[in-house]
Amino acid sequence: HMTPFLHLSNRLAERGYSSTFLLPIKAIQQLQHLNLYPHLITFHPLTVPHVEGLPEGTQNASDIPIQFTYLLAAAMDRTRDQVERVIRDTKPKLIFYDVAHWVPEITKAFGIKAINYSVVSAASIAIVLVPARNVPKDKPITEAELLVPPAGYPSSTVVLRGHEVRSLLFISQPFGEGITFYERIYKAMKESDALAIRTCNETEGKFCEYIGSQYGKPVFLTGPMLPEPPKMPLEDRWVKWLSGFQPGSVVFCAFGSQIVLEKNQFQELVLGLELTGLPFLVALKPPMGAATVEEALPKGFEERVKGRGVVWGGWVQQLMILEHPSVGCFVSHCGFGSMWESLMSDCRAVLIPHLGDQILNTRFMAEELKVAVEVVRDEKAWFSKENLSKSIKSVMDKGSVMCSMLKENHRKWREMLNKGLMNSYVDKFIENMHELVN
Ligand SMILES: O=c1ccn([C@@H]2O[C@H](COP(=O)(O)OP(=O)(O)O[C@H]3OC[C@@H](O)[C@H](O)[C@H]3O)[C@@H](O)[C@H]2O)c(=O)[nH]1
């Protein structure tokens, strides 16, 4: 989530605005290279207090399994004094925040405006985190309740079905000390002076309107806040490896910064890629219980795919890989960042979402924009190698109706969401900020 905030700072700095970024030290080290205007964007380190149960030394969500994030939220809340001190010393005109629901309490005292900036899709906020959802304080939300979208929700296709709602049950569980996830976000949005969302009217206009009317707040859109094209070249090892294949023939698979698969699902995934017969590059964290990806691979797999398939357990330069001429298909979890990167790339998209917002992003791509294929899962949320392979083949078979349809729709959207449109979002956003401050 920090990366799009930094992209926004870069866009504002491009137009002469300065900002101070409050982050744990480790995140500063990780993000430093994305700061394109160091004379205007200052990183200010925050010390992450220790919270019982949180692994020693944790600073970022990517340091820990997702089930520990509620403890990291508690640690973040305990940085409130540090944050208040910086606000008092720097007296900014505006503050952007997301889940730190207490920020408006500080800014109100100083007469500063606070903008709640959501970096996930508008649809995923609209379906669960609006007042009409009406999550009771005293009892956990049920699957049956989650299956019904809140009154007035503006889509019948961008919804969760059957077992998928389980991935949202966490909203009525504690997320920090004495506060549930729903209460946290509700308060963060309700107490803000304005809501900002990292999206476009062209794609999610109806969801943004709905959110604005639900909270009775102005909604400013920043556009997707895509990163500037990276200055560093793609690592040599991938340039060499990818150039050994025909244009558009390689399948690339990555699941973002948080997803760790169960070992058997990890094996099914790589077997599905093997089954396609196509060259493939997988960049995933080692699955649960494994220290490396190599030790978790199915028996004989490495020998069988030698020369055409690589499974890599580390970080790769996703954007640049998607741009490589040999890459033709992106198998993704459809995190909001990856969703946009896939939309702006030339690759066919095959989606295997894991978390609630990723499922909604997937529905949006597959059923509203019709630019992607979703891999079928069964009632137990298991996806088979056969289904994965079938989905990949359906988008990679140049003669198929599916492939032509997706390609054509994808081309239309990519052309519409051009650089000029993105810049106009930033200009309009700055106008909105001025109106709010004055
Ligand atoms: O190996 C990799 C993996 C990922 N990446 C980059 O890391 C970013 C991942 O961001 P995503 O939003 O797609 O996915 P994450 O899973 O990390 O995000 C998280 O926040 C956004 C939510 O929509 C997701 O549900 C949540 O998991 C992308 O910009 C991608 O290009 C790499 O550069 N290399």
The ligand as a Gaussian input file, in Angstrom:
#p B3LYP/6-31G(d) Opt

LIG

0 1
 O        7.984000     -10.446000      -7.783000
 C        7.290000      -9.415000      -7.763000
 C        5.957000      -9.366000      -7.243000
 C        5.280000      -8.177000      -7.270000
 N        5.870000      -7.045000      -7.771000
 C        5.157000      -5.756000      -7.745000
 O        4.532000      -5.621000      -6.484000
 C        3.265000      -4.993000      -6.633000
 C        2.219000      -5.931000      -6.017000
 O        1.080000      -5.197000      -5.776000
 P       -0.383000      -5.796000      -5.872000
 O       -1.317000      -4.694000      -5.503000
 O       -0.605000      -6.432000      -7.176000
 O       -0.383000      -6.986000      -4.862000
 P       -0.126000      -7.177000      -3.282000
 O       -0.637000      -8.537000      -3.028000
 O        1.281000      -6.924000      -2.976000
 O       -1.079000      -6.080000      -2.656000
 C       -1.876000      -6.007000      -1.530000
 O       -2.441000      -4.690000      -1.679000
 C       -3.308000      -4.518000      -2.788000
 C       -4.490000      -5.455000      -2.673000
 O       -5.315000      -5.371000      -3.813000
 C       -4.012000      -6.877000      -2.528000
 O       -5.137000      -7.691000      -2.239000
 C       -3.034000      -7.016000      -1.380000
 O       -2.543000      -8.343000      -1.328000
 C        3.070000      -4.750000      -8.112000
 O        3.389000      -3.407000      -8.402000
 C        4.080000      -5.675000      -8.783000
 O        4.609000      -5.174000      -9.991000
 C        7.134000      -7.080000      -8.290000
 O        7.662000      -6.070000      -8.769000
 N        7.801000      -8.266000      -8.255000

